Amino acid sequence: MKDMLSAVLLGAVVGAAATMFYFNHEQELSAAGRNLKENGKHAINFLSSLGQDIEESVMRKG
C-alpha cells in the first residue's frame, strides 16, 4: 500500500510539473507543433511526387 501511495504522489508531482512546463512554454510548443505538421505535409508531398515520377518512368520503359 505504501508503494502505491508513493507511485500516486510521484504521478501527481510529474503531472503538475508537466502542466507548469506546458503553461510556461505554450507558445513555443504550439509553434513547434505547427512546424512539425507543415514539415510532415512537405514530406508527404515530396514522397507522392517521387512515387508519381517513378510510376511515369516505369510506364515509359514498359
KEDO-595368 format. One record per atom (N, C-alpha, C): atom name; residue number from 1; x, y, z. Coordinates in pm, 1 decimal, decimal comma. Each point is the difference from the previous one (the first is absolute). Example, Ala and Ser with C-alpha at 12.3 -4.5 7.8 and 13.67 -1.06 7.14 Angstrom:
! KEDO-595368
<rec atom="N" n="1" c1="1319,0" c2="-569,0" c3="780,0"/>
<rec atom="CA" n="1" c1="-89,0" c2="119,0" c3="0,0"/>
<rec atom="C" n="1" c1="90,0" c2="120,0" c3="0,0"/>
<rec atom="N" n="2" c1="-35,0" c2="105,0" c3="-72,0"/>
<rec atom="CA" n="2" c1="82,0" c2="119,0" c3="6,0"/>
<rec atom="C" n="2" c1="-77,0" c2="109,0" c3="73,0"/>
***
This chain:
! KEDO-595368
<rec atom="N" n="1" c1="82,3" c2="-119,2" c3="0,0"/>
<rec atom="CA" n="1" c1="-82,3" c2="119,2" c3="0,0"/>
<rec atom="C" n="1" c1="86,8" c2="125,6" c3="0,0"/>
<rec atom="N" n="2" c1="112,3" c2="-8,7" c3="72,9"/>
<rec atom="CA" n="2" c1="89,8" c2="115,0" c3="8,0"/>
<rec atom="C" n="2" c1="61,1" c2="29,5" c3="-137,1"/>
<rec atom="N" n="3" c1="34,6" c2="-105,3" c3="-76,3"/>
<rec atom="CA" n="3" c1="55,6" c2="18,7" c3="-134,2"/>
<rec atom="C" n="3" c1="-102,5" c2="63,0" c3="-93,8"/>
<rec atom="N" n="4" c1="-124,8" c2="-39,9" c3="15,9"/>
<rec atom="CA" n="4" c1="-104,7" c2="53,9" c3="-85,6"/>
<rec atom="C" n="4" c1="-20,1" c2="149,0" c3="27,7"/>
<rec atom="N" n="5" c1="3,2" c2="38,9" c3="125,9"/>
<rec atom="CA" n="5" c1="-14,2" c2="140,1" c3="36,2"/>
<rec atom="C" n="5" c1="118,2" c2="80,7" c3="-53,7"/>
<rec atom="N" n="6" c1="118,6" c2="-55,6" c3="6,6"/>
<rec atom="CA" n="6" c1="118,8" c2="66,8" c3="-53,8"/>
<rec atom="C" n="6" c1="-12,8" c2="19,3" c3="-150,4"/>
<rec atom="N" n="7" c1="-51,3" c2="-100,1" c3="-68,8"/>
<rec atom="CA" n="7" c1="-17,7" c2="9,1" c3="-144,7"/>
<rec atom="C" n="7" c1="-103,0" c2="106,9" c3="-35,8"/>
<rec atom="N" n="8" c1="-107,0" c2="7,1" c3="76,7"/>
<rec atom="CA" n="8" c1="-103,2" c2="100,6" c3="-24,3"/>
<rec atom="C" n="8" c1="56,0" c2="139,7" c3="23,5"/>
<rec atom="N" n="9" c1="75,1" c2="17,9" c3="107,4"/>
<rec atom="CA" n="9" c1="60,4" c2="130,4" c3="29,0"/>
<rec atom="C" n="9" c1="101,6" c2="38,8" c3="-107,7"/>
<rec atom="N" n="10" c1="79,5" c2="-95,7" c3="-42,8"/>
<rec atom="CA" n="10" c1="97,5" c2="27,5" c3="-106,1"/>
<rec atom="C" n="10" c1="-72,6" c2="38,8" c3="-128,6"/>
<rec atom="N" n="11" c1="-107,3" c2="-69,5" c3="-33,3"/>
<rec atom="CA" n="11" c1="-78,1" c2="33,5" c3="-118,0"/>
<rec atom="C" n="11" c1="-59,6" c2="140,1" c3="9,0"/>
<rec atom="N" n="12" c1="-46,3" c2="37,2" c3="118,4"/>
<rec atom="CA" n="12" c1="-56,5" c2="133,9" c3="18,5"/>
<rec atom="C" n="12" c1="107,2" c2="107,0" c3="-16,7"/>
<rec atom="N" n="13" c1="119,1" c2="-25,2" c3="53,9"/>
<rec atom="CA" n="13" c1="109,7" c2="97,0" c3="-12,2"/>
<rec atom="C" n="13" c1="43,8" c2="13,0" c3="-145,1"/>
<rec atom="N" n="14" c1="15,2" c2="-112,1" c3="-69,3"/>
<rec atom="CA" n="14" c1="40,3" c2="3,7" c3="-141,3"/>
<rec atom="C" n="14" c1="-107,9" c2="68,6" c3="-84,2"/>
<rec atom="N" n="15" c1="-125,4" c2="-29,0" c3="26,5"/>
<rec atom="CA" n="15" c1="-109,7" c2="63,6" c3="-71,8"/>
<rec atom="C" n="15" c1="-3,5" c2="150,7" c3="23,0"/>
<rec atom="N" n="16" c1="19,9" c2="41,9" c3="124,0"/>
<rec atom="CA" n="16" c1="1,6" c2="143,7" c3="30,3"/>
<rec atom="C" n="16" c1="117,2" c2="67,9" c3="-69,3"/>
<rec atom="N" n="17" c1="115,8" c2="-64,5" c3="0,6"/>
<rec atom="CA" n="17" c1="116,9" c2="57,5" c3="-66,4"/>
<rec atom="C" n="17" c1="-22,7" c2="10,7" c3="-150,9"/>
<rec atom="N" n="18" c1="-58,9" c2="-102,1" c3="-59,2"/>
<rec atom="CA" n="18" c1="-27,0" c2="3,4" c3="-144,2"/>
<rec atom="C" n="18" c1="-100,4" c2="109,9" c3="-33,6"/>
<rec atom="N" n="19" c1="-100,7" c2="17,1" c3="84,5"/>
<rec atom="CA" n="19" c1="-99,7" c2="105,7" c3="-21,6"/>
<rec atom="C" n="19" c1="64,3" c2="137,1" c3="9,6"/>
<rec atom="N" n="20" c1="83,8" c2="20,2" c3="100,9"/>
<rec atom="CA" n="20" c1="68,9" c2="128,9" c3="14,6"/>
<rec atom="C" n="20" c1="90,0" c2="25,9" c3="-119,8"/>
<rec atom="N" n="21" c1="71,4" c2="-101,9" c3="-46,3"/>
<rec atom="CA" n="21" c1="87,1" c2="15,3" c3="-116,3"/>
<rec atom="C" n="21" c1="-81,4" c2="39,0" c3="-122,2"/>
<rec atom="N" n="22" c1="-113,4" c2="-66,6" c3="-18,7"/>
<rec atom="CA" n="22" c1="-85,2" c2="29,3" c3="-115,8"/>
<rec atom="C" n="22" c1="-48,9" c2="144,4" c3="4,2"/>
<rec atom="N" n="23" c1="-51,4" c2="42,7" c3="115,4"/>
<rec atom="CA" n="23" c1="-52,9" c2="136,3" c3="9,5"/>
<rec atom="C" n="23" c1="109,3" c2="105,1" c3="-15,7"/>
<rec atom="N" n="24" c1="122,2" c2="-30,0" c3="43,6"/>
<rec atom="CA" n="24" c1="110,0" c2="95,2" c3="-12,7"/>
<rec atom="C" n="24" c1="58,5" c2="3,7" c3="-139,8"/>
<rec atom="N" n="25" c1="-20,7" c2="-105,1" c3="-78,4"/>
<rec atom="CA" n="25" c1="59,2" c2="-9,4" c3="-133,7"/>
<rec atom="C" n="25" c1="-104,9" c2="-27,8" c3="-106,8"/>
<rec atom="N" n="26" c1="-122,8" c2="41,3" c3="24,7"/>
<rec atom="CA" n="26" c1="-110,6" c2="-33,3" c3="-89,1"/>
<rec atom="C" n="26" c1="22,9" c2="52,8" c3="-141,8"/>
<rec atom="N" n="27" c1="46,8" c2="122,0" c3="-13,8"/>
<rec atom="CA" n="27" c1="20,2" c2="58,0" c3="-133,4"/>
<rec atom="C" n="27" c1="107,6" c2="-75,0" c3="-76,8"/>
<rec atom="N" n="28" c1="111,4" c2="-32,3" c3="67,1"/>
<rec atom="CA" n="28" c1="106,6" c2="-72,4" c3="-69,3"/>
<rec atom="C" n="28" c1="-45,3" c2="-140,1" c3="-40,8"/>
<rec atom="N" n="29" c1="-75,0" c2="-66,0" c3="87,8"/>
<rec atom="CA" n="29" c1="-48,2" c2="-134,4" c3="-31,2"/>
<rec atom="C" n="29" c1="-101,2" c2="3,8" c3="-115,2"/>
<rec atom="N" n="30" c1="-84,5" c2="101,0" c3="-2,0"/>
<rec atom="CA" n="30" c1="-96,5" c2="12,1" c3="-109,3"/>
<rec atom="C" n="30" c1="71,1" c2="25,4" c3="-132,2"/>
<rec atom="N" n="31" c1="101,3" c2="87,2" c3="3,0"/>
<rec atom="CA" n="31" c1="76,1" c2="28,8" c3="-121,7"/>
<rec atom="C" n="31" c1="72,8" c2="-125,3" c3="-48,1"/>
<rec atom="N" n="32" c1="55,9" c2="-75,3" c3="92,4"/>
<rec atom="CA" n="32" c1="70,2" c2="-122,6" c3="-37,7"/>
<rec atom="C" n="32" c1="-97,9" c2="-100,8" c3="-60,1"/>
<rec atom="N" n="33" c1="-119,6" c2="-8,1" c3="54,3"/>
<rec atom="CA" n="33" c1="-101,1" c2="-90,1" c3="-55,1"/>
<rec atom="C" n="33" c1="-41,2" c2="40,2" c3="-140,8"/>
<rec atom="N" n="34" c1="-17,2" c2="130,6" c3="-21,5"/>
<rec atom="CA" n="34" c1="-34,5" c2="47,0" c3="-134,8"/>
<rec atom="C" n="34" c1="112,8" c2="-29,4" c3="-97,8"/>
<rec atom="N" n="35" c1="124,7" c2="21,7" c3="42,2"/>
<rec atom="CA" n="35" c1="114,3" c2="-29,3" c3="-87,2"/>
<rec atom="C" n="35" c1="6,2" c2="-148,6" c3="-33,4"/>
<rec atom="N" n="36" c1="-27,5" c2="-83,6" c3="97,7"/>
<rec atom="CA" n="36" c1="2,6" c2="-144,4" c3="-22,5"/>
<rec atom="C" n="36" c1="-107,4" c2="-41,0" c3="-100,9"/>
<rec atom="N" n="37" c1="-119,9" c2="55,7" c3="13,2"/>
<rec atom="CA" n="37" c1="-107,6" c2="-30,5" c3="-95,4"/>
<rec atom="C" n="37" c1="37,9" c2="46,8" c3="-140,4"/>
<rec atom="N" n="38" c1="55,2" c2="121,1" c3="-10,0"/>
<rec atom="CA" n="38" c1="36,2" c2="55,1" c3="-130,6"/>
<rec atom="C" n="38" c1="109,8" c2="-84,7" c3="-65,1"/>
<rec atom="N" n="39" c1="101,1" c2="-37,7" c3="78,8"/>
<rec atom="CA" n="39" c1="107,4" c2="-84,5" c3="-53,7"/>
<rec atom="C" n="39" c1="-52,9" c2="-136,2" c3="-42,0"/>
<rec atom="N" n="40" c1="-95,7" c2="-52,2" c3="73,5"/>
<rec atom="CA" n="40" c1="-61,1" c2="-127,0" c3="-37,0"/>
<rec atom="C" n="40" c1="-73,0" c2="10,0" c3="-132,9"/>
<rec atom="N" n="41" c1="-70,5" c2="111,5" c3="-20,2"/>
<rec atom="CA" n="41" c1="-70,2" c2="20,2" c3="-127,0"/>
<rec atom="C" n="41" c1="99,7" c2="7,8" c3="-115,7"/>
<rec atom="N" n="42" c1="111,6" c2="70,1" c3="22,0"/>
<rec atom="CA" n="42" c1="101,6" c2="9,9" c3="-105,2"/>
<rec atom="C" n="42" c1="58,6" c2="-137,4" c3="-31,7"/>
<rec atom="N" n="43" c1="24,2" c2="-79,6" c3="102,5"/>
<rec atom="CA" n="43" c1="55,5" c2="-133,8" c3="-20,8"/>
<rec atom="C" n="43" c1="-98,2" c2="-87,8" c3="-77,7"/>
<rec atom="N" n="44" c1="-127,6" c2="7,9" c3="35,1"/>
<rec atom="CA" n="44" c1="-100,8" c2="-79,5" c3="-70,1"/>
<rec atom="C" n="44" c1="-8,8" c2="42,7" c3="-145,9"/>
<rec atom="N" n="45" c1="0,3" c2="130,9" c3="-24,5"/>
<rec atom="CA" n="45" c1="-4,9" c2="49,2" c3="-138,1"/>
<rec atom="C" n="45" c1="122,0" c2="-45,1" c3="-79,0"/>
<rec atom="N" n="46" c1="117,4" c2="4,2" c3="62,7"/>
<rec atom="CA" n="46" c1="122,9" c2="-43,1" c3="-66,7"/>
<rec atom="C" n="46" c1="-7,4" c2="-147,3" c3="-37,2"/>
<rec atom="N" n="47" c1="-41,6" c2="-83,2" c3="95,6"/>
<rec atom="CA" n="47" c1="-8,3" c2="-144,0" c3="-26,4"/>
<rec atom="C" n="47" c1="-105,3" c2="-31,4" c3="-105,7"/>
<rec atom="N" n="48" c1="-110,3" c2="71,5" c3="2,7"/>
<rec atom="CA" n="48" c1="-103,5" c2="-20,2" c3="-100,8"/>
<rec atom="C" n="48" c1="52,5" c2="35,9" c3="-138,4"/>
<rec atom="N" n="49" c1="68,9" c2="111,4" c3="-9,2"/>
<rec atom="CA" n="49" c1="57,6" c2="42,8" c3="-127,3"/>
<rec atom="C" n="49" c1="105,0" c2="-99,8" c3="-47,8"/>
<rec atom="N" n="50" c1="81,0" c2="-48,4" c3="90,7"/>
<rec atom="CA" n="50" c1="102,4" c2="-98,3" c3="-34,4"/>
<rec atom="C" n="50" c1="-64,9" c2="-128,2" c3="-51,7"/>
<rec atom="N" n="51" c1="-106,4" c2="-43,1" c3="65,9"/>
<rec atom="CA" n="51" c1="-71,1" c2="-120,0" c3="-44,4"/>
<rec atom="C" n="51" c1="-59,4" c2="17,1" c3="-138,9"/>
<rec atom="N" n="52" c1="-55,3" c2="117,5" c3="-26,8"/>
<rec atom="CA" n="52" c1="-56,0" c2="26,4" c3="-132,3"/>
<rec atom="C" n="52" c1="109,0" c2="0,2" c3="-106,8"/>
<rec atom="N" n="53" c1="115,3" c2="59,4" c3="34,0"/>
<rec atom="CA" n="53" c1="111,7" c2="1,2" c3="-94,8"/>
<rec atom="C" n="53" c1="48,3" c2="-141,5" c3="-31,1"/>
<rec atom="N" n="54" c1="8,5" c2="-82,7" c3="102,0"/>
<rec atom="CA" n="54" c1="43,9" c2="-138,6" c3="-20,1"/>
<rec atom="C" n="54" c1="-101,8" c2="-75,4" c3="-84,7"/>
<rec atom="N" n="55" c1="-128,0" c2="20,3" c3="30,3"/>
<rec atom="CA" n="55" c1="-105,5" c2="-67,2" c3="-76,3"/>
<rec atom="C" n="55" c1="5,4" c2="41,0" c3="-147,3"/>
<rec atom="N" n="56" c1="17,7" c2="128,9" c3="-26,6"/>
<rec atom="CA" n="56" c1="9,7" c2="47,6" c3="-138,2"/>
<rec atom="C" n="56" c1="121,6" c2="-58,2" c3="-70,3"/>
<rec atom="N" n="57" c1="111,4" c2="-10,0" c3="72,2"/>
<rec atom="CA" n="57" c1="121,7" c2="-55,7" c3="-58,1"/>
<rec atom="C" n="57" c1="-18,9" c2="-147,4" c3="-36,1"/>
<rec atom="N" n="58" c1="-65,4" c2="-74,8" c3="86,4"/>
<rec atom="CA" n="58" c1="-23,5" c2="-141,2" c3="-24,7"/>
<rec atom="C" n="58" c1="-95,7" c2="-16,5" c3="-117,4"/>
<rec atom="N" n="59" c1="-102,5" c2="84,8" c3="-9,2"/>
<rec atom="CA" n="59" c1="-97,0" c2="-9,2" c3="-108,5"/>
<rec atom="C" n="59" c1="66,7" c2="30,3" c3="-134,8"/>
<rec atom="N" n="60" c1="93,9" c2="93,1" c3="-2,4"/>
<rec atom="CA" n="60" c1="69,7" c2="34,7" c3="-124,2"/>
<rec atom="C" n="60" c1="88,6" c2="-114,0" c3="-47,6"/>
<rec atom="N" n="61" c1="61,8" c2="-70,0" c3="95,8"/>
<rec atom="CA" n="61" c1="91,4" c2="-109,5" c3="-36,0"/>
<rec atom="C" n="61" c1="-76,3" c2="-126,5" c3="-33,6"/>
<rec atom="N" n="62" c1="-121,6" c2="-11,6" c3="47,6"/>
<rec atom="CA" n="62" c1="-77,4" c2="-123,6" c3="-16,5"/>
<rec atom="C" n="62" c1="-78,1" c2="-6,0" c3="-122,0"/>
***
